[in-house]
């Protein structure tokens, strides 16, 4: 693992763990929740979006830095990738429609 890969892994994992921790804290302690913020003018959304972008940036960066390192055949990648994207989108759209 190169230094760049190590940095990306650490940034991605730490950002993701902080986001998951904040979500779990908000579920367990609703009176002291972090998300959604209690106040109208809060820095919490800025921090949450920053951490989210850090996770996505780390994943994209790892994909660029470590391109083709997986020992998976290309046909399998092209079969699994779109399937996972479709499932993720279906879950996102289901969640969005359930909020309406």
C-alpha angles and dihedrals in degrees: 000000000000125000091254091053091048092051092048092049093049094046092047096046096044093047091048093047092050091051093048091045092052091049093049091046089052091051096047096041107032092168090059097033124159097198126074092027118243095220128064094226104045135145090219095094090051091051092045093050091045091053091045091052089047091055093047092043091052092050092048091045092051089049091054097041096042099036115165095001094124114093092226120125114249092239090058092048091053091048097046099038099060090041091056091045091051093048091048092050092048090053092047093049091046089053092048093049092048090057093059 
